[in-house]
Amino acid sequence: MVSLHFLICFLCALLGPIHAGRSTRLNLDAAGDEGEENVEYRSTNSKHFEVELVVTRHALSCANIVKDWGPGGSALQKVVDDPILSGAGEDGSIAMGKHTRDAGIEVDAVVASVLLRSVQTALYQYPGHDVYIMPYIRETGASFPNPKNWFKKGNEHNRIEIGTDNWPLPETEQKNKMADANSASRNSELINGKIHWLSETAPFDNPDKLGQVVESLKQSLGDWEAFLKYFGEEFLPTLTEGKESGSKITVAVVTHSMFMKDKEFDIYKDCNQHWKGAGNNRPLNNQAVAMRYDATLDDTGNTYSLKKHPSACRAVAPGMKYDKDKRLCERDIGKVCYADLKEAVWKFMPKVAEKKMEDIRDKYAHSGPDGNAQTLQAAMEMNELTCTDGKAPGKERTFSED
């Protein structure tokens, strides 16, 4: 499958980035307050808006868990299919959402990348809003450079993904996985927004099946400028209906760390001091920064073009920093995430899994009459990924308490 992905991606990369043809514009239910604030920097066009984009990194995901605490590190991370959030990630999203609202920032709409960890973060960090999945803001990490840029030294722009953690599952499987995650979550009562999947927000007009595949892959490549163009043509016109010209619109954009730190994008150029200044080489989980754009209605009266506002990028949410030296509890991982991790370990690292079971057997070899039962249970549950006693030395609960 990797070779197939490579061939398809190589083909779409050579054809160059395109914008999907659309027969209808998005039908949005979201609407903000009219005339919230006057704009300091205005276009000469008769209709314009100040648009504030609150760019947010997703919360601690199942892939982050296995990278930092699991047996396989970054190698195993790459084989967790379209990972969801961990239990700690849900908690972090809720905490940073409260921080944002307490700071007086309310969003009018929420968009997210096509990957599930981004969609879930949007639901928990910005509750009460529908989430619109958008193209062009997917993770750009764990990838190789687009062939078009092979001769451009140091260019990180428009990379091609190779890890399954950064490939979205088919939409039907995504919906099923989200349903399972929501039903198992201890925070499920907080989810009150509808998800508008990519098939709704970016349908294809191209009747050719290969053309659809190529177009889909192109839309998946991270490209901030392509996102702004799509956002202004397909999202803003409906979102601004009924709003007074000159008013402010705030939209949360939930994306990924490697995308935010891509040196080709405005996000990095204008906002990197908010994570690098704290000694971090990338945004923390749930960290959010706000960028302002002047949106101007074009001569056709149908679409908006976005021009970067001269004001500085500002911090919105500081993000969550986790102590990687501590052990995780199953509560911190989450039931569905935990099942995904066990499947990945057994499927892709059977020798590692067997070694861990041997270590567990040795550990319980002299544990008394119940030793066999304990050994079996520990092996089944891959006990090395959890802590069973929050008070035991070296096994402190990291993010939550029972």
C-alpha positions in Angstrom: 0.0 0.0 0.0 2.9 2.4 0.7 4.1 1.9 -2.9 0.6 2.5 -4.3 0.3 5.7 -2.1 3.7 6.8 -3.4 2.7 6.3 -7.1 -0.6 8.1 -6.7 1.0 11.0 -4.7 3.9 11.3 -7.2 1.3 11.6 -10.0 -0.8 14.2 -8.2 2.4 16.1 -7.2 3.6 16.4 -10.8 0.2 17.7 -12.0 0.5 20.6 -9.5 -2.0 22.0 -7.0 -5.5 22.6 -8.3 -8.7 23.9 -6.8 -11.7 21.6 -6.8 -14.5 22.6 -9.0 -17.7 23.3 -7.1 -21.3 23.4 -8.3 -22.8 24.7 -5.0 -21.5 26.8 -2.1 -21.4 25.5 1.4 -24.6 25.8 3.3 -23.6 26.9 6.8 -25.7 27.1 9.9 -23.1 29.2 11.8 -23.6 32.9 12.2 -21.9 35.5 14.5 -22.9 38.7 16.1 -23.4 41.6 13.7 -21.2 44.7 14.0 -19.1 43.3 16.8 -16.2 45.6 16.3 -15.0 48.2 13.8 -12.0 47.3 11.6 -8.9 49.4 12.0 -7.4 48.3 8.7 -9.9 48.4 5.8 -10.0 47.8 2.1 -11.4 50.4 -0.3 -13.9 47.8 -1.5 -17.6 48.4 -0.5 -17.9 45.1 1.4 -15.2 43.7 3.6 -14.6 42.0 6.9 -11.9 41.6 9.5 -11.3 37.9 9.8 -9.5 36.5 12.8 -8.2 32.9 12.3 -7.5 31.2 15.6 -5.1 28.5 14.4 -5.0 25.6 16.9 -2.9 22.5 17.1 -4.8 19.3 17.9 -4.8 17.8 21.3 -2.7 14.8 22.6 -3.6 12.0 20.2 -3.3 8.2 20.3 -0.3 8.6 18.0 1.3 11.1 20.4 0.8 8.6 23.2 2.5 5.7 21.4 5.4 7.9 20.3 6.2 9.3 23.7 5.1 6.4 26.0 4.7 3.3 23.9 7.1 0.5 23.1 7.7 1.5 19.4 8.2 5.2 19.6 7.9 7.2 16.3 8.1 4.0 14.2 4.9 2.6 15.8 3.3 6.0 15.7 3.3 5.8 11.9 1.1 2.7 11.8 -1.8 3.9 14.0 -4.5 4.5 11.4 -6.0 8.0 11.6 -5.6 8.2 15.4 -8.3 9.7 17.6 -7.6 11.7 20.8 -6.4 10.2 24.0 -8.4 10.6 27.2 -5.9 13.2 28.3 -6.3 15.0 24.9 -10.0 15.4 25.5 -9.3 16.9 28.9 -6.7 19.2 27.5 -9.1 20.4 24.8 -11.7 21.2 27.4 -9.2 23.1 29.6 -7.8 25.1 26.7 -11.4 25.9 25.4 -12.3 27.3 28.8 -9.0 29.3 28.8 -10.0 30.8 25.5 -13.5 31.7 26.5 -12.3 33.1 29.8 -10.0 35.4 27.8 -13.1 36.8 26.1 -12.6 35.1 22.7 -15.7 33.6 21.2 -15.6 32.0 17.7 -18.2 32.3 15.1 -17.4 29.1 13.2 -15.0 26.1 13.5 -13.1 24.3 10.7 -10.7 21.4 11.0 -8.5 19.2 9.0 -9.7 15.9 7.6 -7.9 13.9 10.3 -9.9 12.6 13.3 -7.7 14.0 16.0 -8.2 17.5 14.6 -12.0 17.0 14.3 -12.3 15.8 17.9 -10.2 18.6 19.2 -12.5 21.1 17.4 -15.5 19.5 19.1 -14.1 19.7 22.6 -12.1 22.9 22.5 -14.8 24.9 20.7 -18.1 23.3 22.0 -21.4 24.5 20.7 -20.3 24.8 17.1 -20.6 22.6 14.1 -17.3 21.5 12.7 -16.6 21.9 9.0 -13.8 19.7 7.6 -11.6 21.7 5.2 -9.0 20.7 2.6 -5.4 21.9 2.6 -4.8 22.0 6.3 -3.8 18.4 6.9 -0.5 17.4 8.7 2.6 17.8 6.6 5.0 15.8 8.8 6.5 12.3 8.4 6.7 12.9 4.7 9.1 13.4 1.9 9.4 16.6 -0.2 7.0 17.1 -3.1 9.0 16.2 -6.3 8.4 19.7 -7.6 10.6 21.0 -4.7 13.4 18.5 -4.8 15.8 21.1 -6.1 14.8 23.8 -3.8 17.1 23.6 -0.8 15.4 23.7 2.6 11.9 23.9 1.2 9.4 22.3 3.5 6.4 23.3 1.6 3.8 20.9 0.1 5.2 17.6 1.3 3.8 14.1 0.6 2.7 12.0 3.5 3.8 8.4 4.0 2.6 7.4 7.5 -0.9 6.0 8.0 -1.3 8.2 11.1 -1.6 11.1 8.7 -3.8 9.5 6.1 -7.6 9.8 6.8 -9.6 6.6 7.0 -12.4 6.3 4.4 -15.3 8.6 5.5 -17.6 5.7 6.5 -14.8 4.3 8.8 -14.1 7.7 10.2 -17.8 8.1 11.2 -17.8 4.7 12.8 -14.6 5.4 14.7 -15.9 8.7 15.9 -19.1 7.1 17.1 -17.2 4.5 19.0 -14.9 7.1 20.6 -17.8 9.4 21.6 -19.7 6.5 23.2 -16.7 5.5 25.2 -15.6 9.0 26.2 -16.2 10.2 29.8 -16.7 13.7 28.2 -19.3 12.7 25.6 -22.0 14.9 27.1 -20.0 17.9 26.0 -20.2 17.1 22.3 -23.0 19.1 20.9 -21.9 20.1 17.5 -22.5 18.4 14.1 -19.6 17.3 11.9 -19.8 18.3 8.2 -17.6 15.8 6.5 -15.3 16.5 3.5 -17.9 14.9 1.1 -20.2 17.8 2.1 -17.7 20.6 2.3 -15.6 19.7 -0.8 -17.6 17.6 -3.2 -16.1 16.8 -6.6 -17.5 17.7 -9.9 -15.0 15.6 -11.8 -16.8 12.5 -13.1 -13.6 10.7 -13.8 -12.7 8.3 -10.9 -9.0 8.7 -11.3 -9.4 12.4 -11.5 -11.3 12.3 -8.2 -8.5 10.4 -6.5 -5.9 12.8 -7.8 -8.0 15.8 -6.8 -8.6 14.4 -3.3 -4.9 13.8 -2.7 -4.1 17.3 -3.9 -6.6 18.8 -1.5 -5.0 16.7 1.3 -1.6 18.3 0.9 -0.9 21.0 3.4 -1.0 24.4 1.8 -1.9 27.6 3.7 -2.3 29.8 0.7 -4.6 27.2 -1.0 -6.6 27.0 2.2 -7.1 30.8 2.3 -8.2 30.8 -1.3 -10.7 28.0 -0.7 -11.8 29.6 2.6 -12.5 32.9 0.9 -14.3 31.3 -2.1 -16.3 28.6 -0.5 -16.8 29.3 3.2 -16.8 33.1 3.9 -19.6 34.1 1.4 -22.2 32.1 3.3 -20.8 32.8 6.7 -21.0 36.6 6.1 -24.6 36.6 4.8 -26.6 39.1 6.9 -23.5 40.5 8.6 -22.7 44.2 8.4 -19.7 45.1 6.2 -16.7 46.0 8.3 -17.6 43.7 11.2 -15.3 41.1 12.7 -15.5 37.3 12.2 -13.6 34.9 14.3 -13.0 31.3 13.0 -11.1 28.5 14.7 -8.9 26.5 12.4 -7.8 23.2 14.0 -4.7 21.7 12.4 -1.4 20.2 13.2 2.1 21.0 14.6 4.2 20.3 11.5 1.7 22.3 9.4 1.9 25.3 11.8 5.8 25.2 11.9 6.2 25.0 8.1 8.5 27.9 7.4 6.8 28.5 4.1 3.5 29.5 5.8 2.4 32.8 7.4 1.6 30.9 10.6 5.3 30.1 11.3 6.6 33.4 9.9 4.3 35.5 12.1 3.5 33.3 15.1 6.5 31.0 15.9 7.7 33.2 18.8 4.7 32.0 20.8 6.1 28.5 21.0 9.9 29.0 20.3 10.0 31.8 22.9 9.0 29.2 25.4 11.7 26.8 24.3 9.5 24.5 22.2 10.4 23.6 18.6 6.7 23.3 17.7 3.3 24.4 19.1 2.2 22.4 22.1 -1.0 20.3 22.0 -4.0 22.6 22.0 -1.9 25.7 21.6 -3.7 28.4 19.7 -2.6 31.7 18.0 -4.7 34.3 16.3 -3.9 35.9 12.9 -5.9 38.7 11.3 -6.8 39.0 7.6 -8.7 41.6 5.7 -11.4 39.9 3.5 -12.5 41.8 0.5 -15.4 40.9 -1.8 -14.2 40.6 -5.4 -15.6 42.3 -8.4 -17.9 39.3 -9.2 -19.6 39.7 -5.8 -19.3 36.0 -5.2 -16.0 35.3 -3.4 -13.5 37.0 -1.0 -9.8 37.4 -1.2 -7.9 37.5 2.0 -5.0 39.8 2.7 -2.8 39.5 5.8 -3.5 42.3 8.3 -0.4 44.2 9.5 -1.2 43.5 13.2 1.0 41.0 15.0 0.0 37.4 15.7 -1.3 37.1 19.2 -1.4 34.2 21.7 -4.8 32.7 22.5 -4.2 29.4 24.4 -0.9 28.4 25.8 -1.4 24.7 25.1 -0.8 21.6 27.2 2.7 20.4 28.2 3.0 16.8 29.5 5.7 15.2 31.6 7.0 12.4 29.5 8.9 10.9 32.3 5.8 9.8 34.1 3.7 6.7 33.4 0.3 6.9 31.9 -2.9 5.4 33.3 -5.5 3.7 31.1 -7.8 6.6 31.9 -5.3 9.0 30.3 -5.1 6.8 27.2 -8.9 6.2 26.7 -10.6 3.0 25.8 -10.8 3.3 22.0 -7.2 4.7 21.8 -6.0 1.9 24.0 -7.5 -0.7 21.7 -5.9 1.0 18.7 -2.5 0.9 20.4 -2.8 -2.8 21.3 -3.8 -3.6 17.7 -0.9 -1.7 16.3 1.6 -3.3 18.7 0.4 -6.8 18.0 0.1 -6.3 14.3 3.3 -4.4 13.4 5.6 -5.2 16.3 4.8 -8.8 17.3 8.4 -9.4 18.7 8.1 -6.3 20.9 4.7 -7.5 22.1 5.9 -11.0 22.9 9.0 -9.6 24.7 6.7 -7.5 26.9 4.6 -10.5 27.7 7.7 -12.5 28.7 8.8 -9.6 31.0 5.3 -9.7 32.5 5.4 -13.4 33.0 8.8 -13.1 34.7 7.4 -10.3 36.9 4.5 -12.4 38.1 6.4 -15.8 38.2 6.5 -15.9 42.0 3.4 -13.9 42.8 1.5 -16.7 44.6 -1.5 -18.9 43.7 -3.1 -16.2 41.6 0.1 -15.6 39.6 -1.1 -17.3 36.4 -4.3 -15.3 36.3 -2.4 -12.1 36.9 0.0 -13.0 34.2 -2.7 -13.7 31.7 -4.6 -10.5 32.5 -1.4 -8.4 32.4 -0.5 -9.8 29.1 -3.9 -9.3 27.6 -4.0 -5.7 28.7 -0.4 -4.9 27.8 0.0 -3.7 31.3 3.3 -1.9 30.5 1.3 0.9 28.9 -0.8 1.5 32.0 -0.4 2.2 35.7 -2.6 0.4 38.1 -1.6 2.2 41.3 -1.5 6.0 41.3 0.4 5.9 44.6 3.2 3.5 43.7 6.6 5.1 43.2 7.3 5.8 39.5 3.6 5.2 38.6 2.1 8.6 39.5 -1.0 9.6 37.6 0.1 12.0 35.0 -2.9 14.0 33.9 -6.0 12.8 35.8 -7.2 11.2 39.0 -10.0 8.7 39.5 
